[in-house]
Amino acid sequence: MRRHLSVFLIALAVLCGTVMQAGCVVVSPRPARVWVPGYWGPGHMWVGGHWRYR
């Protein structure tokens, strides 16, 4: 039983090392919608709030 446990732990360590060296999968993020609050624009003109993509 002890031998099986050590073989299992070694195999698990090799598997984890392989996964760590493989790198990560990069997935492009979806564009996030953010709320832009209203503000005073040039010429003392009020620009209302709106949604925009970041």
VEXMI-960004 format. One record per residue: x, y, z of N, C-alpha, C in turn; residue in one letter; residue number from 0. Coordinates in nm, 4 decimals, m for minus. Layout:
N
neast nnorth nup caeast canorth caup ceast cnorth cup code pos
X Y Z X Y Z X Y Z A NUM
...
% end
This chain:
54
neast nnorth nup caeast canorth caup ceast cnorth cup code pos
0.0834 m0.1197 0.0000 0.0000 0.0000 0.0000 0.0880 0.1263 0.0000 M 0
0.1940 0.1224 0.0767 0.2829 0.2388 0.0851 0.3498 0.2662 m0.0490 R 1
0.3826 0.1611 m0.1205 0.4463 0.1759 m0.2520 0.3497 0.2395 m0.3514 R 2
0.2256 0.1968 m0.3481 0.1244 0.2532 m0.4381 0.1029 0.4015 m0.4104 H 3
0.1053 0.4391 m0.2828 0.0861 0.5781 m0.2470 0.2008 0.6649 m0.2983 L 4
0.3233 0.6160 m0.2842 0.4380 0.6944 m0.3310 0.4384 0.7050 m0.4833 S 5
0.4004 0.5983 m0.5537 0.3924 0.6035 m0.6998 0.2842 0.7033 m0.7418 V 6
0.1734 0.7024 m0.6712 0.0650 0.7961 m0.7018 0.1095 0.9401 m0.6785 F 7
0.1793 0.9669 m0.5691 0.2247 1.1025 m0.5402 0.3277 1.1506 m0.6424 L 8
0.4173 1.0623 m0.6852 0.5163 1.0993 m0.7862 0.4465 1.1297 m0.9189 I 9
0.3505 1.0456 m0.9567 0.2769 1.0676 m1.0809 0.1985 1.1995 m1.0745 A 10
0.1416 1.2286 m0.9582 0.0680 1.3538 m0.9413 0.1614 1.4739 m0.9519 L 11
0.2809 1.4634 m0.8942 0.3778 1.5728 m0.9018 0.4237 1.5947 m1.0456 A 12
0.4464 1.4868 m1.1210 0.4869 1.4993 m1.2612 0.3750 1.5626 m1.3430 V 13
0.2528 1.5222 m1.3172 0.1382 1.5790 m1.3886 0.1227 1.7277 m1.3578 L 14
0.1350 1.7655 m1.2319 0.1240 1.9072 m1.1945 0.2365 1.9892 m1.2573 C 15
0.3576 1.9340 m1.2603 0.4697 2.0046 m1.3220 0.4481 2.0263 m1.4706 G 16
0.3924 1.9260 m1.5369 0.3646 1.9374 m1.6798 0.2588 2.0441 m1.7064 T 17
0.1559 2.0456 m1.6243 0.0490 2.1443 m1.6416 0.1019 2.2854 m1.6155 V 18
0.1884 2.2998 m1.5156 0.2426 2.4322 m1.4833 0.3338 2.4837 m1.5947 M 19
0.4060 2.3958 m1.6610 0.4953 2.4371 m1.7679 0.4213 2.4620 m1.8986 Q 20
0.3010 2.4101 m1.9098 0.2239 2.4252 m2.0334 0.1763 2.5691 m2.0518 A 21
0.1714 2.6459 m1.9457 0.1260 2.7851 m1.9556 m0.0231 2.7951 m1.9355 G 22
m0.0722 2.9147 m1.9498 m0.2147 2.9356 m1.9297 m0.2814 2.9659 m2.0633 C 23
m0.4093 2.9430 m2.0672 m0.4869 2.9705 m2.1867 m0.5373 3.1143 m2.1765 V 24
m0.5057 3.1939 m2.2744 m0.5464 3.3340 m2.2733 m0.6726 3.3488 m2.3575 V 25
m0.7758 3.3975 m2.2941 m0.9025 3.4195 m2.3626 m0.9272 3.5689 m2.3625 V 26
m0.9542 3.6242 m2.4785 m0.9787 3.7683 m2.4848 m1.1080 3.8010 m2.4112 S 27
m1.1054 3.9037 m2.3267 m1.2251 3.9380 m2.2500 m1.3303 4.0028 m2.3383 P 28
m1.4529 3.9838 m2.2996 m1.5610 4.0518 m2.3699 m1.5539 4.1993 m2.3361 R 29
m1.5920 4.2858 m2.4272 m1.5898 4.4287 m2.3946 m1.6892 4.4582 m2.2819 P 30
m1.6426 4.5322 m2.1830 m1.7271 4.5629 m2.0681 m1.8031 4.6922 m2.0929 A 31
m1.9295 4.6905 m2.0556 m2.0098 4.8119 m2.0646 m1.9945 4.8883 m1.9347 R 32
m1.9598 5.0138 m1.9448 m1.9469 5.0977 m1.8258 m2.0352 5.2207 m1.8422 V 33
m2.0875 5.2677 m1.7303 m2.1738 5.3847 m1.7318 m2.0876 5.5088 m1.7174 W 34
m2.1020 5.6007 m1.8115 m2.0330 5.7292 m1.8051 m2.1351 5.8299 m1.7534 V 35
m2.1117 5.8859 m1.6351 m2.2099 5.9806 m1.5809 m2.2116 6.1111 m1.6598 P 36
m2.3170 6.1874 m1.6425 m2.3275 6.3168 m1.7107 m2.2218 6.4144 m1.6618 G 37
m2.1851 6.5066 m1.7454 m2.0830 6.6052 m1.7100 m2.1049 6.7324 m1.7927 Y 38
m2.0404 6.8388 m1.7487 m2.0464 6.9654 m1.8211 m1.9387 6.9656 m1.9272 W 39
m1.9771 6.9750 m2.0527 m1.8839 6.9773 m2.1640 m1.8378 7.1185 m2.1952 G 40
m1.7609 7.1325 m2.3023 m1.7150 7.2663 m2.3409 m1.8330 7.3557 m2.3806 P 41
m1.8210 7.4801 m2.3506 m1.9281 7.5742 m2.3844 m2.0440 7.5663 m2.2874 G 42
m2.0225 7.5180 m2.1666 m2.1261 7.5065 m2.0632 m2.2462 7.4270 m2.1134 H 43
m2.2180 7.3163 m2.1800 m2.3234 7.2315 m2.2334 m2.3264 7.1016 m2.1535 M 44
m2.4446 7.0613 m2.1088 m2.4578 6.9388 m2.0292 m2.4583 6.8175 m2.1211 W 45
m2.3692 6.7240 m2.0958 m2.3635 6.5982 m2.1709 m2.4202 6.4915 m2.0798 V 46
m2.5336 6.4316 m2.1215 m2.6005 6.3318 m2.0393 m2.5209 6.2029 m2.0271 G 47
m2.5539 6.1257 m1.9257 m2.4870 5.9983 m1.9049 m2.5204 5.8987 m2.0147 G 48
m2.4298 5.8061 m2.0391 m2.4504 5.7065 m2.1448 m2.3638 5.5835 m2.1168 H 49
m2.3997 5.4754 m2.1809 m2.3213 5.3522 m2.1709 m2.2141 5.3536 m2.2794 W 50
m2.0964 5.3074 m2.2462 m1.9918 5.2919 m2.3487 m1.9167 5.1634 m2.3225 R 51
m1.8514 5.1146 m2.4255 m1.7735 4.9919 m2.4139 m1.6276 5.0288 m2.3873 Y 52
m1.5672 4.9551 m2.2952 m1.4275 4.9790 m2.2614 m1.3380 4.8963 m2.3462 R 53
% end
